[in-house]
Amino acid sequence: MIAEISTAELREALAQGARLIDVREADEYAEAHIPGAELMPLSTLPTSIASVGSGPVYVICRSGGRSAVACELMASVGTEATNVSGGMMSWLHEGFEAEFGQ
C-alpha cells in the first residue's frame, strides 16, 4: 500500500523542507509546477530512479495516477515515497502557489 497525503498536507511538508518530485512530462511541468519541485518524468524514471535516493520524497503528477505508479517503482528499490492525492489539479484548485510558463 502506497502512502498518500493531501495537497494541504504537502504544503505543510514543503514548508518544513520536504523533497517533491514531479513525474509529469516536461511540457506539463512548464505549464504549471510547484516551486522547488524536481522534474523527473515517469517515462524516464526507470533510468533515473537511482538519483532519488532512499527518501523520504513526495511524488506528484496531474491527478495522482502516474505518481502512484512512480511511488510503487520507488518503493521497489527501497525509497520511502508518498503519493500526493489529487495531484496538481488539486493543488491548483486549492489556490496554492505555483510557477507558470517556466
C-alpha positions, 0 to 999 in steps of 0.5 A: 500500500502506497502512502498518500497525503493531501495537497494541504498536507504537502504544503505543510511538508514543503514548508518544513523542507520536504523533497517533491518530485514531479513525474509529469512530462516536461511540457506539463511541468512548464505549464504549471509546477510547484516551486522547488519541485524536481522534474523527473518524468515517469517515462524516464524514471526507470533510468533515473530512479537511482538519483532519488535516493532512499527518501523520504520524497513526495511524488506528484503528477496531474491527478495522482495516477502516474505518481502512484505508479512512480511511488510503487517503482520507488518503493521497489528499490527501497525509497520511502515515497508518498503519493500526493492525492489529487495531484496538481489539479488539486493543488491548483484548485486549492489556490496554492502557489505555483510557477507558470510558463517556466 
